[in-house]
């Protein structure tokens, strides 16, 4: 496993660790999604910085689709300038799309495990991240 893949997994696990603790035990064939949107200007700057660091570490300029597994499907549509879009899939059978309209959007869709489905749409300067885990 490369350093980049470990970094993505570690970041997702750290964010999910505090959020998933009160949930019931996992059952076969399920998934969980966590979407994060900043609630303040400082939180937005921090999230954009994190997505920017991920992009730099992976050689991404404006957008990228990374797939490690089989049977994955992904799409990235950007209409505007200054957008950063990341679709990162680890595992099998994921489907994910990210659509960015307008300028200055930033979002990362990170899918792990198997069989997750995520579709994100942004317009005009929005920031966010979505983490999906399937089993």
C-alpha positions in Angstrom: 0.0 0.0 0.0 1.5 3.4 -0.9 2.0 6.2 1.5 -0.8 8.2 -0.2 -3.3 5.5 0.2 -2.3 5.1 3.9 -2.7 8.8 4.4 -6.2 8.8 2.9 -7.2 5.8 5.0 -5.8 7.3 8.2 -7.5 10.7 7.7 -10.9 9.0 7.0 -10.5 6.7 10.0 -9.5 9.6 12.3 -12.6 11.6 11.3 -14.9 8.6 11.6 -13.6 7.3 14.9 -15.4 9.8 17.0 -18.5 9.8 14.9 -19.1 6.1 14.5 -18.6 4.9 18.1 -22.3 5.1 19.2 -23.6 3.2 16.2 -24.8 -0.4 16.4 -22.7 -3.3 15.1 -22.2 -3.6 11.3 -24.3 -6.0 9.3 -23.4 -7.6 6.0 -24.0 -5.5 2.9 -24.3 -2.1 4.4 -22.6 1.3 4.3 -22.2 4.5 6.3 -21.6 8.0 4.9 -20.3 11.0 6.7 -20.6 14.4 5.0 -18.8 17.4 6.5 -19.5 21.0 5.7 -17.7 23.8 7.5 -19.7 25.9 9.9 -17.4 29.0 10.0 -14.9 30.8 7.8 -12.0 29.3 9.9 -13.4 25.8 9.4 -13.7 26.4 5.7 -10.1 27.6 5.4 -8.9 24.5 7.4 -10.9 22.1 5.2 -9.7 23.7 2.0 -6.1 23.5 3.3 -6.6 19.8 4.1 -8.0 19.1 0.6 -5.2 21.2 -0.9 -2.5 19.2 1.0 -4.1 15.9 -0.2 -4.1 17.3 -3.8 -0.4 18.4 -3.5 0.6 15.0 -2.1 -1.2 13.3 -5.0 -0.2 15.6 -7.8 -3.7 17.0 -8.3 -4.2 20.5 -9.8 -7.9 21.0 -10.2 -9.5 17.6 -10.0 -8.8 13.9 -10.0 -10.4 10.5 -9.9 -8.3 7.8 -8.2 -9.6 4.2 -8.2 -7.9 1.3 -6.4 -10.0 -1.8 -6.9 -12.3 -3.4 -9.4 -15.8 -2.6 -10.7 -15.7 1.1 -9.6 -17.3 3.9 -11.5 -16.7 7.6 -11.0 -17.3 11.0 -12.7 -16.1 14.5 -12.2 -17.7 17.5 -13.9 -16.4 21.0 -13.3 -18.0 24.1 -14.8 -16.2 27.3 -13.6 -12.8 28.2 -12.4 -10.9 27.7 -9.2 -12.6 24.4 -8.4 -10.9 21.5 -6.6 -12.7 18.1 -7.0 -11.4 14.8 -5.7 -13.1 11.4 -6.1 -11.0 8.7 -4.3 -12.1 5.1 -4.3 -10.5 2.2 -2.4 -12.1 -1.2 -2.7 -14.6 -2.7 -5.1 -18.0 -1.8 -6.6 -18.1 1.9 -5.7 -20.0 4.5 -7.7 -19.4 8.2 -7.1 -19.9 11.5 -8.9 -18.9 15.1 -8.1 -20.4 18.0 -10.0 -19.1 21.5 -9.5 -20.8 24.5 -11.1 -19.6 28.0 -10.5 -16.3 29.2 -9.2 -14.3 28.3 -6.1 -15.8 25.0 -5.0 -13.8 22.4 -3.1 -14.9 18.9 -2.2 -13.5 15.4 -1.6 -15.5 12.2 -2.0 -13.6 9.4 -0.4 -15.0 5.8 -0.7 -13.6 2.8 1.1 -14.6 -0.9 1.4 -17.1 -2.0 -1.1 -20.4 -1.1 -2.8 -20.8 2.6 -1.7 -22.7 5.1 -3.8 -22.2 8.8 -3.5 -23.2 11.8 -5.6 -22.3 15.3 -4.7 -23.3 18.6 -6.4 -21.8 22.0 -5.6 -22.5 25.5 -6.9 -20.7 28.7 -6.2 -17.9 28.6 -3.6 -19.0 25.6 -1.5 -16.6 23.5 0.5 -17.1 20.0 1.9 -15.9 16.4 2.2 -17.8 13.1 2.1 -16.5 9.8 3.6 -18.2 6.5 2.7 -17.5 3.1 4.2 -19.1 0.0 2.7 -19.1 -3.7 3.7 
